[in-house]
Amino acid sequence: MVNKSIELSEENLLHIYNRFPIILDHGEGMYLYDESGKKYLDFGAGFAVSVLGYGNKKLLEALKEQIDLLYHTSNLYYHMNSAEAAEKLNKYAQMDKIFFTNSGAEAIEGALKTARKYAYNKKSGKYQFIAMENSFHGRTFGALSVTGHDAYREPFEPLIPGVSFGKFNNIESIKNLVTDKTCAIILEPIQGEGGIHVATQEFLEAVRKICDEKDILLIFDEVQCGMGRSGDMFAWQSYGVKPDILAMAKGIGSGIPVGAFGMTKKVAESSLKPGDHGTTYGGNPLACKAVKTVLDIFEEENILNHVREITPYLESALDSLVQDLDCVLERRGTGLMQGIVIKQPVSQVCIRAMEEGLLVLQAQGNVLRLVPPLIVEKEHIDEMIDKLKKVLL
Ligand SMILES: *Cc1c(COP(=O)(O)O)cnc(C)c1O
């Protein structure tokens, strides 16, 4: 018999996701439980979102308290939560000004608009964007326009004009695309959907240099790789290559829908002004309570330190898979953002893993993507490897 939730979903929801046939019910720590009580070890974290795992007491209490007090006001008025969340995010992202959004795609939209407005203010005539092949920036029109994946873009063309795609980690290919009309270069320091590709130090430095020389803004999309996942609060910090605009989302609310884009003082002073941009929900008291509390918990529980300490264990466990199993070809990644290239069709491996009680993600290039909650411990890594071996053998 078809389960009621599945039946009701397929009858009423637009069929646009090929969902796994399980109905999740609740979560605790690193685990999710379905309606039948079956337990799943979660190495997907709802697309790298649930950085604190499930049921973090401090986060739950803070959110419940905020719901009782006030959870929506609009941006016509001030609220302490958005002020404090922005202050903390500025501190950790090393930005000067923050705009809160509801999603990653909206953070990208805002980043692109900021770059266009900066060029407009300078009367430079610049409007073009250089993005990367294999990139992913979201599903809205602007974000889609800079997403380097033909199959995602094609059905919706024409998209915004003036976008060209260079090769990630290939500085010559970027140089060839730069014109006197280029207003910004956008990239993910660690490409997620594209198959876990980590930027090289030389590449990011060289891109920064081009931007500095030609007054081009550098936008980093850290929607997936940011918020502690790389072992630094934001991935750019380990390179020491600072963007002018930084897009964030996914982990910053650990599951409460919230995104943000940050910018330096230089950009803020000469870009978006009242009337240029806005959002009804963005940065509401509940979302900002989440951001602020998640950052508090990062401090108190020294999450970054934990990510740095546990990473070598995960990496060597995955490297052993590459060594021991012919069907595992390569490991790529930084921190708790890892991928293994496998021989078997990855979609089938994900289904088999789910049956074994392990949730993992796909990425382009037949990559099995592992982006667990940042609270993962050695025992979970051991359990994940055991389960994965059963599935891969
Ligand atoms: C998920 C993602 C986005 C889009 O975020 P949404 O919240 O789904 O709109 C943008 N950029 C990157 C790198 C992402 O991983």
Ligand as a Chemical Component Dictionary entry (heavy atoms), coordinates in Angstrom:
data_LIG
# 
_chem_comp.id                   LIG 
_chem_comp.type                 NON-POLYMER 
_chem_comp.pdbx_formal_charge   0 
_chem_comp.three_letter_code    LIG 
# 
loop_
_chem_comp_atom.comp_id 
_chem_comp_atom.atom_id 
_chem_comp_atom.alt_atom_id 
_chem_comp_atom.type_symbol 
_chem_comp_atom.charge 
_chem_comp_atom.model_Cartn_x 
_chem_comp_atom.model_Cartn_y 
_chem_comp_atom.model_Cartn_z 
_chem_comp_atom.pdbx_ordinal 
LIG C1 C1 C 0 22.387 25.916 -2.408 1  
LIG C2 C2 C 0 23.233 26.933 -3.055 2  
LIG C3 C3 C 0 22.702 28.135 -3.539 3  
LIG C4 C4 C 0 21.222 28.419 -3.542 4  
LIG O1 O1 O 0 20.684 28.451 -2.269 5  
LIG P1 P1 P 0 19.085 28.330 -2.066 6  
LIG O2 O2 O 0 18.897 28.583 -0.604 7  
LIG O3 O3 O 0 18.719 26.940 -2.499 8  
LIG O4 O4 O 0 18.458 29.344 -2.917 9  
LIG C5 C5 C 0 23.579 29.076 -4.037 10 
LIG N1 N1 N 0 24.899 28.846 -4.076 11 
LIG C6 C6 C 0 25.445 27.707 -3.635 12 
LIG C7 C7 C 0 26.932 27.521 -3.672 13 
LIG C8 C8 C 0 24.641 26.702 -3.114 14 
LIG O5 O5 O 0 25.175 25.550 -2.697 15 
# 
loop_
_chem_comp_bond.comp_id 
_chem_comp_bond.atom_id_1 
_chem_comp_bond.atom_id_2 
_chem_comp_bond.value_order 
_chem_comp_bond.pdbx_ordinal 
LIG C1 C2 SING 1  
LIG C2 C3 SING 2  
LIG C2 C8 DOUB 3  
LIG C3 C4 SING 4  
LIG C3 C5 DOUB 5  
LIG C4 O1 SING 6  
LIG O1 P1 SING 7  
LIG P1 O2 DOUB 8  
LIG P1 O3 SING 9  
LIG P1 O4 SING 10 
LIG C5 N1 SING 11 
LIG N1 C6 DOUB 12 
LIG C6 C7 SING 13 
LIG C6 C8 SING 14 
LIG C8 O5 SING 15 
# 
